[in-house]
Amino acid sequence: MYFGVLGPLVVRTDAGAPVAVPDTKVRTLLLDLLVHNGRPVTADRLIEDLWGDRPPRNATGTLQARISQLRTALDRAEPGSRALVAHGPAGYTLTAEVVDSNIFEELVAAGRLREALDLWRGPAYADVPDHEFARAARDRLEELWLSTTEDLLEQTDDPLPELTHLIRRHPLRERLRALQMRALYRAGRQDEALRSYDDLRRALADELGADPGPELVELHAAILRHDPSLQPSRLPAPLNNLIGRAAAVENVTALLRQHRLLTLVGPGGVGKTRLALEVGRAHLGETRLVELAPLRQDDVLEALATAVGLRDESDDLLARLIESLGARPVLLILDNCEHLDVADLVQRLLSGVPRLRVLATSREPLGLPGERVLDVDPLELQAAADLFTARAGVDDSEAVRAICRRLDGIPLALELAATRVRALGVQGLADRLDDRFRLLSGGRGVPERQRTLRATIDWSWDLLDDDERAMLRRLAVHAGTFSLEAAAEVSQQDVLLPLVDKSLVVASGGRYRLLESVAAYSLERLEEAGEVEATRQRHAEYYLTLAQRAELRGPQQRAWLHRLDQEAANFRTALEVAPSLKLVNALAWYWYLRGRLGEARRSIAAALAVPGQDPADRATATVWQVGMTATDAKGTNLAAAADDALALAGDDPHALWFLTTTQWAYGDAAVLMQRIDQAIDAFTRQGDRWGLAAALSTRAQLNIVHADLDAMVRDGRRSLELFNELGDDWGRLQSTYSLIVAAEVSGDYPTAEGYLTDSVQKAEELGLWTEVSFRTSGLGRIAYLTGDYDRADALHERARQLAVAQSNRSAEEYAEVGLGLSARRQGRLDEAEARFTKWLDWLTQVGGTPGIAFVLAQLGFIAEQRGEFTKAQALHQRGYEAAVQVGDERAIALALEGLAGAADDADRAVQLLAEAEALRAKVGAPLPPAERIDVERIQARLRGSTSSA
């Protein structure tokens, strides 16, 4: 559906058929919704906008009737369109698919001025000229229309007829008057130009008590003295619209008002020249361009003199040039300064000509005092896609965006690539970008240095000295960004900052990178120099040393996690080139903390497949691999794999601890407890406080299975105490887990929620998203237990999505079981059954017997709630056997409660409930009131059956 507000209201279907919107109030209602541009409008607001201080008697009912009329009109024209007008808690919303005012603003932003103005059919919101609700939008659109019209008139050969008409409507607008005065002067009508100024001066004084602004006063003076700056600037006309640089043009224009020397720097092809010319064309004063690229050093001064219209043959040409410019406010554009030494000349010109401003383009700053340097960055993805689609004549698509990303948003590269779409198609072009230097050639009508992508980079390469070339080609082995230290170590050169100044290396946030095209070019140069193997070896050695230096256990944990995050792409590159057990072992704990278990498994497997490496490194890597596989077993016998890994690792307590902590919820509880006790003894003997703290937190978690609340709290608190002393934030998260469970089991939900909230915050600050998922699920459990089901569902769903993003099946299972619990509590039994059943096979595969017992209990309760008692009994019996196998008294009690609900005999049911209660009392964990719902339901049914008997 198309809506037009730039003039009288127009509504059309997608096919172009007009839509009749009956009744003035309905049309006003539609315009009110359109003004809010997809934002909700309250009923009270709409009533006031439509009827003011005289609303109808039943205003709400009348508004609803008008809403219904609007929906009917839209639906009659386009079936299904009534849904465009929606109602929610915040009010009514119109989902307008296409609105001409939005298209107008987008076209203006893209620099497509004529197309934008063609959309106007009259004043904006013409149907409601006196309604306050449309005033702000109408004024904003009218101002944008007027400023866009002025922009277009500046580029028009004969703007006088339209300017005369506009000035009648806006007699006090100074920019229109300046355009008219300049156009009259250029047409040889100086007297009329001066009268126009006098008319404005008198009107301002009479109506506002004000004088014309300084720019208009200066223009008046320039006309009086026949200033040469009033003649049109001799700048080349553009062949097409400038796309994606509207904000940059405004920024450069504003900076030129504040700084007399502004240098635009950036890589070749980024669009520095085009931007400078666009600013020059918009400049109200005299603008002169000097193209330096084809010049030698000795030719510069003469080219400057020619550009400003100086034909004097004086011996002191510079003095004559300064004298000529002395009385003129000139903008001088010096294009492509990088290959010449023009700094001294520019400084002397600026010193001698107070009203001169210089806009330079270069791949490096001129280095003068007072110089303002502005980096011209590549286009953002959307702007790059807009440019490419406009030049290639294709629609936006993922393939287009892939091309834009691969070409770094460099306008020249995109322009060259667009010329290949006709022959190759978009996808064909995307598939061939690895051969970009042969592919991206052409560019007729542009300078030789810009006719191919290779020529553009050749121009910069030729300006480098030997050390700079060596460093640039060696930097190509890096992936993503790199540090100053890494650049120096790997390249064995220390000229990175000059390469940044020359726009061949991009600096951002203390990091550096090569644009992809520069990297591809530099890699070719590295191969030509025969340095690939040696440079890649230095790269691998540097990043191994960095990973081994990382302090991920203790107070530096957060800083090192951030540092390693920055280098993740370089670590992958090093491992791809040479899979190394030493490097995967150094990175394993980082991968584990970050939850990148899939990446860890793949990288470790690749390194283990390389023969001839240190057996000790192989043993360590095997332990990491088995531990990382705990929640993604895929048929692996985890217990046997762990035994084999420990046999290789010997008596290493860290191996004992890691293989226990990664399997604590899935393996044989007795075996795991024996291992963790051995690890605790070893850490204690060795004085390894971090290892002891970690092992205590794991033993506290193992005691959850046995419902030993005292042991859970004792080990958890001691672990937390040690990790606090060590300053290890990850450790603090682990320590509090058993304390959270202990508080939840005992019904102390505020304490549990406090620990969980703090844990989520700490985990988010560290970027430990797997931990965030687990703790968010924990908050969901508390919300579920306290009856806030909407919050519980929202928290569990967020946790599930985080777990899926991290590819962590254990966290995903925990979150989805929480969703199942909430669904069952709310009576959505089919949904709950589907969520629980989904995880049974996985739990069986990973040896998650405690989880199996719990899920079977939930499925048994669902069957019992449906009246399927035989099925319920079978499920609870299986759950009971699993709980007995684990030895968890609370799980056994849960199974007994389920069996009571499914029992045929009331006396037997009462007995089972009593046994369950006794077991819970034995471990000191009676059911809190919030968890007694199933028991109370069963007891109520038993009382009912007894009374009926």
C-alpha positions, -999 to 999 in steps of 0.1 A, spaced: 0 0 0 13 35 -10 5 66 10 12 101 -3 12 132 20 34 156 -1 2 173 -13 -34 162 -10 -37 127 6 -32 99 -19 -36 61 -12 -29 35 -38 -26 -3 -38 6 -20 -48 -8 -24 -83 -14 13 -85 -51 14 -81 -65 44 -61 -80 37 -27 -110 58 -17 -109 68 19 -144 82 27 -153 109 52 -131 139 62 -126 126 98 -114 92 85 -89 109 62 -78 131 91 -74 100 112 -53 84 86 -31 115 82 -26 116 120 -14 80 120 9 87 91 24 117 109 36 93 137 54 71 111 48 37 126 47 49 163 16 41 184 -9 69 191 -31 68 221 -69 70 217 -70 102 238 -44 118 215 -64 109 184 -97 121 199 -81 155 208 -65 157 173 -98 150 155 -123 169 176 -103 193 197 -122 206 227 -156 195 213 -154 157 213 -186 137 206 -206 123 235 -192 87 231 -157 98 219 -141 64 223 -169 46 205 -169 72 177 -131 68 173 -134 30 171 -161 35 144 -137 57 124 -109 32 128 -132 5 115 -141 26 85 -105 31 77 -97 -6 80 -126 -14 58 -116 11 31 -80 -3 31 -92 -40 31 -117 -34 3 -90 -21 -19 -63 -47 -9 -77 -77 10 -57 -82 42 -47 -46 45 -70 -39 75 -41 -54 95 -21 -23 87 -40 -5 114 -31 -23 146 -41 -17 182 -19 -25 212 -14 -14 248 2 19 236 -25 28 212 -32 26 174 -4 21 149 -4 23 111 22 1 94 27 22 63 47 1 38 55 30 15 51 67 23 62 94 -2 76 116 25 100 88 36 110 82 1 116 119 -3 140 121 27 159 90 15 164 104 -20 176 137 -5 201 119 17 213 99 -13 219 132 -33 191 124 -58 176 159 -56 156 160 -88 140 127 -81 131 138 -46 115 171 -57 95 153 -84 75 136 -56 60 169 -44 24 175 -55 18 205 -32 22 215 4 29 186 28 -2 174 46 -23 197 25 -56 182 38 -49 193 74 -33 228 71 -47 240 104 -43 208 125 -16 211 152 -7 174 150 8 178 115 25 211 122 60 199 131 61 173 103 48 198 78 73 224 88 102 200 87 93 186 53 87 221 39 121 232 51 138 202 36 119 208 3 131 244 3 167 236 11 168 208 -14 153 232 -40 181 257 -32 207 230 -36 194 221 -70 191 258 -81 228 262 -73 235 236 -100 210 252 -125 222 273 -154 193 297 -154 176 296 -119 161 332 -121 125 323 -131 121 298 -102 140 321 -78 116 350 -85 86 328 -77 102 314 -45 112 348 -32 76 360 -35 67 331 -11 98 335 11 108 371 9 130 370 40 150 339 32 186 349 28 199 319 9 173 324 -18 182 361 -20 219 353 -23 212 329 -52 191 355 -69 217 382 -65 245 360 -78 224 349 -108 214 384 -116 250 396 -115 262 368 -137 234 377 -162 248 412 -164 221 427 -143 241 443 -115 216 470 -106 188 445 -102 211 424 -79 218 454 -57 181 464 -56 173 428 -45 196 433 -16 181 466 -7 146 451 -8 156 424 16 174 448 39 143 470 42 120 440 47 142 426 75 143 460 93 106 466 90 94 431 100 121 418 123 142 448 132 172 429 119 200 433 94 212 409 66 237 383 77 274 386 72 275 363 41 249 384 23 267 416 33 299 402 19 281 392 -13 267 427 -17 302 442 -13 316 417 -38 290 428 -64 298 465 -58 335 458 -65 329 433 -94 348 406 -75 361 378 -97 348 352 -72 313 359 -84 320 342 -117 311 305 -118 338 282 -105 356 262 -131 350 227 -116 344 196 -137 307 186 -139 299 152 -123 288 124 -146 264 110 -119 251 116 -84 273 114 -54 259 86 -32 264 80 5 284 112 12 257 137 21 268 138 58 304 141 47 297 171 25 280 188 54 309 180 77 336 192 53 317 224 46 313 230 84 350 223 90 360 247 63 342 275 81 364 269 111 398 259 95 417 276 67 435 244 58 416 211 57 432 180 43 411 150 33 431 118 37 422 82 29 432 53 8 432 54 -30 397 52 -45 379 62 -14 364 93 -30 385 121 -16 385 140 -49 348 136 -56 340 147 -21 362 178 -24 346 187 -57 311 183 -43 320 207 -15 336 231 -40 304 231 -61 283 239 -30 307 267 -19 291 301 -23 323 319 -30 350 315 -56 365 280 -59 395 270 -79 408 235 -85 445 224 -91 449 188 -102 484 178 -89 485 141 -99 500 147 -134 524 174 -123 561 175 -114 574 195 -84 585 224 -107 551 227 -123 531 233 -92 534 271 -88 526 278 -125 496 255 -123 483 274 -93 487 307 -111 468 293 -141 440 280 -119 433 314 -103 434 332 -137 469 348 -133 487 354 -166 516 375 -153 551 366 -164 568 382 -134 600 367 -120 584 364 -86 553 344 -95 545 335 -59 545 372 -48 522 380 -77 500 351 -69 497 363 -33 490 398 -44 463 386 -68 445 366 -42 449 392 -14 415 407 -17 395 376 -27 378 350 -5 389 319 -25 385 282 -18 415 265 -34 412 227 -39 446 210 -42 439 175 -54 463 145 -49 491 161 -30 508 129 -18 536 127 -44 547 163 -42 561 186 -15 536 214 -14 536 221 24 559 251 22 540 266 -7 506 262 10 520 277 42 532 308 24 499 312 6 479 310 37 502 334 55 500 359 27 463 356 18 442 360 50 409 352 32 422 321 14 411 286 24 427 254 12 410 221 8 436 194 0 432 158 -8 461 134 -1 469 100 11 488 116 41 486 149 59 506 179 47 520 183 82 515 220 87 506 239 119 469 246 120 461 219 95 428 200 102 430 165 89 398 146 81 398 109 74 375 99 45 364 65 54 351 38 31 313 38 27 292 20 53 275 -12 41 241 3 33 256 33 14 280 10 -5 251 -12 -15 231 19 -26 261 30 -47 266 -4 -63 230 -10 -71 226 25 -86 257 20 -108 250 -16 -118 212 -12 -122 204 -42 -99 184 -47 -68 200 -49 -33 207 -85 -22 230 -105 0 253 -111 -29 255 -73 -35 263 -69 2 290 -96 0 306 -77 -28 305 -45 -9 321 -61 22 348 -78 1 356 -45 -16 357 -27 18 331 -1 7 357 17 -15 337 37 -41 363 33 -69 363 -5 -65 325 -6 -64 323 16 -95 347 -7 -113 329 -38 -101 295 -25 -112 307 -24 -148 312 -62 -147 277 -71 -136 263 -70 -171 287 -97 -182 290 -118 -151 258 -111 -131 260 -102 -94 267 -137 -81 292 -144 -108 310 -112 -99 310 -121 -62 324 -156 -69 353 -141 -88 365 -114 -64 395 -135 -54 409 -125 -87 400 -88 -82 430 -72 -98 424 -88 -132 387 -84 -129 383 -48 -118 398 -29 -147 382 -4 -170 371 30 -159 372 51 -191 370 88 -185 390 86 -152 427 93 -146 451 65 -156 459 58 -120 422 49 -113 415 28 -144 422 -4 -125 422 -14 -89 458 -25 -92 468 9 -107 452 27 -78 473 7 -52 504 8 -75 503 46 -72 506 44 -34 531 16 -35 555 35 -58 555 64 -33 569 42 -4 605 37 5 620 2 9 613 -2 46 577 8 42 572 -16 13 588 -44 34 565 -38 63 533 -34 42 538 -67 23 546 -85 56 515 -71 73 494 -91 48 498 -123 68 476 -108 96 439 -115 97 415 -89 109 431 -63 131 466 -64 147 484 -45 174 514 -21 170 536 -47 188 524 -75 165 531 -55 134 567 -47 145 575 -83 156 561 -101 126 573 -75 100 606 -68 116 601 -32 107 590 -1 127 573 21 101 537 14 108 527 49 117 540 64 84 519 37 66 489 49 86 496 85 75 498 73 39 463 57 43 476 22 35 470 10 70 437 18 88 439 27 125 409 23 148 407 22 185 444 14 190 443 -14 165 453 -16 128 442 -34 97 446 -36 60 417 -31 36 411 -64 19 422 -51 -15 454 -37 0 460 -70 18 455 -90 -14 479 -67 -32 505 -69 -4 503 -106 -3 512 -107 -40 542 -85 -33 552 -108 -4 551 -138 -27 572 -119 -53 598 -112 -25 599 -149 -15 591 -141 21 558 -159 26 570 -189 46 594 -169 69 568 -142 76 540 -167 84 564 -185 107 571 -153 126 534 -147 127 527 -181 143 555 -177 168 543 -143 179 508 -154 185 519 -186 203 540 -164 227 510 -141 232 486 -169 240 511 -184 265 515 -150 281 478 -146 287 468 -144 323 433 -158 323 432 -169 359 432 -140 383 428 -102 383 439 -97 347 413 -121 334 390 -94 319 418 -75 302 433 -107 287 399 -120 275 394 -87 256 430 -89 242 425 -124 230 391 -116 215 409 -89 194 434 -115 181 409 -143 175 412 -141 137 450 -142 139 449 -172 161 427 -190 136 451 -180 108 481 -193 127 463 -226 133 452 -229 97 488 -225 85 504 -248 110 481 -267 135 501 -267 167 494 -286 200 513 -259 219 490 -232 205 457 -251 210 468 -259 246 475 -222 252 441 -212 238 420 -240 252 411 -222 285 402 -190 265 379 -210 242 363 -227 272 356 -194 290 342 -179 259 320 -209 253 336 -216 218 335 -253 223 330 -262 186 360 -241 175 380 -257 203 371 -292 193 379 -286 156 412 -269 163 424 -294 188 414 -323 165 434 -308 137 465 -303 159 462 -338 173 462 -351 137 497 -337 131 524 -363 139 557 -358 156 547 -334 184 557 -335 221 538 -364 239 532 -341 269 515 -316 247 495 -344 231 483 -356 265 473 -321 275 454 -315 243 436 -349 246 423 -338 281 411 -305 267 394 -323 237 376 -349 259 364 -322 283 352 -300 255 332 -329 241 312 -335 273 280 -318 260 284 -329 223 292 -365 227 278 -378 194 282 -415 203 315 -410 223 319 -432 254 328 -403 276 337 -423 306 362 -444 286 375 -413 268 381 -396 301 399 -427 315 421 -428 284 429 -391 287 438 -394 324 460 -423 316 480 -400 292 479 -371 317 492 -391 346 486 -376 381 479 -340 368 453 -326 392 442 -300 366 433 -328 342 413 -346 370 395 -314 378 387 -304 342 374 -338 332 352 -338 363 338 -302 361 328 -307 324 310 -339 332 297 -333 367 260 -334 356 264 -364 333 289 -390 345 290 -416 373 287 -395 404 308 -418 426 337 -419 401 335 -381 396 335 -375 434 365 -398 438 384 -378 411 376 -344 425 387 -355 460 420 -367 445 424 -333 428 416 -314 460 443 -334 479 468 -327 451 461 -290 449 463 -287 487 497 -304 487 510 -283 459 497 -251 473 478 -244 441 451 -220 454 434 -215 421 432 -252 414 418 -258 450 392 -231 446 381 -245 412 380 -281 426 360 -270 456 334 -253 434 331 -285 414 327 -307 445 300 -283 457 282 -289 424 286 -327 427 270 -325 461 239 -310 445 233 -346 431 233 -359 467 213 -330 480 240 -324 507 231 -288 514 257 -284 541 285 -296 519 272 -275 490 273 -244 511 306 -252 528 326 -259 496 309 -231 477 317 -205 503 353 -217 507 357 -216 469 342 -181 467 366 -170 495 396 -182 475 385 -168 442 378 -135 458 414 -135 471 427 -144 437 405 -118 419 391 -143 394 357 -133 382 350 -166 364 358 -184 396 333 -163 415 306 -173 391 314 -210 396 315 -207 434 281 -191 437 263 -218 416 260 -242 445 250 -214 468 222 -204 444 209 -240 443 211 -244 480 190 -212 485 165 -223 458 161 -258 474 155 -243 508 129 -218 494 150 -187 500 142 -172 466 154 -136 474 189 -148 482 190 -170 451 178 -141 429 204 -118 444 232 -142 436 218 -148 401 214 -111 393 249 -104 403 262 -134 383 244 -123 352 259 -88 355 295 -102 360 291 -127 332 279 -100 308 308 -77 317 332 -105 310 314 -116 278 310 -151 292 278 -157 272 274 -194 282 275 -184 318 250 -156 310 227 -182 295 228 -205 326 223 -177 351 195 -162 330 178 -196 331 183 -195 368 165 -162 371 138 -178 350 135 -206 375 130 -181 403 103 -163 383 86 -196 376 87 -206 413 73 -173 424 44 -175 398 56 -148 374 52 -170 343 55 -143 317 89 -132 331 99 -168 335 92 -175 298 110 -144 286 141 -152 307 142 -188 296 138 -179 260 166 -154 261 188 -180 278 179 -205 251 188 -181 223 221 -173 239 228 -210 243 220 -217 207 243 -188 196 271 -204 217 263 -239 204 262 -251 240 237 -280 242 238 -282 280 228 -246 284 201 -250 257 187 -281 275 186 -262 308 167 -233 293 143 -254 274 135 -276 304 126 -243 322 102 -234 293 87 -269 297 82 -264 334 64 -231 329 43 -245 301 32 -274 323 24 -252 352 2 -230 329 -16 -261 316 0 -261 281 7 -299 284 13 -306 247 40 -279 245 56 -290 278 56 -327 266 73 -317 233 100 -297 251 108 -324 276 108 -353 251 131 -334 228 160 -338 253 157 -374 264 179 -389 236 206 -363 242 207 -368 279 210 -405 273 238 -400 249 259 -378 273 251 -399 303 230 -372 320 212 -396 343 201 -369 368 185 -350 340 169 -381 326 153 -388 361 139 -352 362 126 -352 326 109 -386 331 92 -372 363 79 -342 344 66 -364 315 50 -387 341 32 -358 358 19 -347 323 5 -382 317 -11 -382 352 -27 -348 346 -42 -361 314 -56 -391 333 -32 -416 316 -23 -433 348 -7 -465 333 16 -444 311 23 -421 341 33 -451 362 57 -465 336 74 -431 332 77 -425 369 91 -460 374 118 -453 348 125 -420 365 127 -438 399 153 -463 386 174 -435 371 173 -416 404 183 -447 424 212 -452 400 224 -417 407 217 -419 444 200 -385 446 175 -387 475 156 -356 462 153 -372 428 141 -404 443 115 -385 464 103 -368 432 98 -401 415 80 -415 446 56 -385 445 50 -392 408 43 -429 415 18 -418 442 -1 -397 417 -2 -426 393 -10 -453 419 -43 -473 416 -45 -478 454 -51 -448 476 -33 -464 506 -3 -471 484 -3 -435 472 -4 -422 508 25 -445 517 46 -433 487 40 -397 496 51 -404 532 83 -421 520 90 -391 497 85 -367 526 108 -387 549 135 -388 523 134 -350 518 135 -345 556 165 -368 558 186 -346 536 172 -315 551 154 -303 520 116 -304 525 96 -291 495 92 -254 497 55 -242 493 61 -231 457 72 -266 447 43 -285 464 18 -280 436 20 -316 423 20 -331 458 -10 -310 468 -29 -319 436 -23 -356 443 -33 -352 480 -65 -334 470 -74 -361 445 -68 -387 472 -90 -368 497 -117 -367 471 -115 -404 464 -116 -412 501 -147 -390 507 -165 -405 478 -158 -440 490 
